[in-house]
Amino acid sequence: MRRVPVLLAALGVLAAVSACQSSGEQAEAACAGADRAGSVHILQGGTNPLVGGARAGINSVGDDYEATLSLMGGAAGEPGTVSVKVGDQFTVAGHRFEVVEVCQSRVSVVDDS
């Protein structure tokens, strides 16, 4: 009789571990595009420096992996906010950037000037 509760507890632990592994795999797959060596990561929750002295931050990332970025430090007339997806380009502070990856908490860009 003691074996039944131990067996049930072991099955519960196994189910919990399987659920963690599944959600971890989903988290890694929650990106569009592919990061590249030398890319700049714009992270959720702050502003990050870009080549040329400008800074960028993430306002939001939609379910369709369209990110809205705030750009700071650019020249007058340059956009302060841009909506981008993988493959899109934007210019700030005289530098053109290409979006190579969009995740829920990170946008990766490469200097394409």
N, C-alpha and C positions, 0 to 999 in steps of 0.2 A: 504494500500500500504506500510506502514512503516513496517508491519510485515514480508514482504518478505525479505528485506535486513537483518533484525535481525535473521530470521530463517536461512538464508544462512550463516551468520557469525557463528551462533551456530553450524551448521553442519560442518563448517570448523574447528572449535576448537575441536569438537568431533573427527574428522578424525585425527587431529594432535596428540591428546592424545592417541588414539588407536595405531597410528604408533609408538609412544614412548614406550608404553607398549610392543608392539610386539618386537621391537628391544632390549629392556631390557631383555625379556625372551630369545631371541636368544643369547645374550651376556653371560648369565649364563649357557646356554647349550653348550657353545663353549669349552668344556673340554672333555678329554678322561680319564677314570678312576675315582677314588674317593679319595678325601683328607682324611687323617687319623689324629686322635689326636696325637700330638707329632711330626708331620712331620715338616721338614725344608722346607721353601718356598724359591726357587731361583727365584728372580724377574727380569723381563726384565729391562735393563737400568743400571745395576750396578753389583757388585759382592756381594755375600752373604756368611757369614761364615758357615762352616760345622763342624761337630764333628771331632776332631782330629787336628784342626788348619788350614785345607785347606780352600780355597774359591772357589766359583763357580759362573759363570755368564752364561746368555743365549745369544748365538750368533744368533740363529734363531729357529723358530717353523714353520714347514710345514703344509700344509692343511691336511696331513695325521697324524698330531699330533706326528711327529718325531721331537724331539728337539736336537739341536746341542749345547752342553755345553762346556765352557772353564773351565778347572780345574787348579787351581793355588796352589802352596805350597805343592805339593805331592813329593814323593821321586823320585830320578833319575830313569828313565825308565818307570815311570807311564805315562799314556796318558795325553797330555795337552788338547786334544779335544776329546769328545765322542759324538756319535749320539745315542739317547735313545728313547724308547717308553715305555708306561706303562708296567710294569712287568720286564723290563730290570734291570740289576745290573751293577754297576761300582765300582771300588776301587780307593781311593785316600787317601794318608797319613795314610795308614794302616787300613782304615775303608771301609767296603763295604756298599753301599747304594742301596736301591731298589726304582725305580721310581713308584709312586703310582697314580700320576695325572699329566697330561700335558694340559695346557691351552695356549692360544695365548700369554699371558704375564706372566705366572707363571708355574714353574715345582715344584712339591712337591715330596720330597724324605724322606725315613725313614732309619735310621741307622740299618743295618741288620748284624752287626758284631757279 
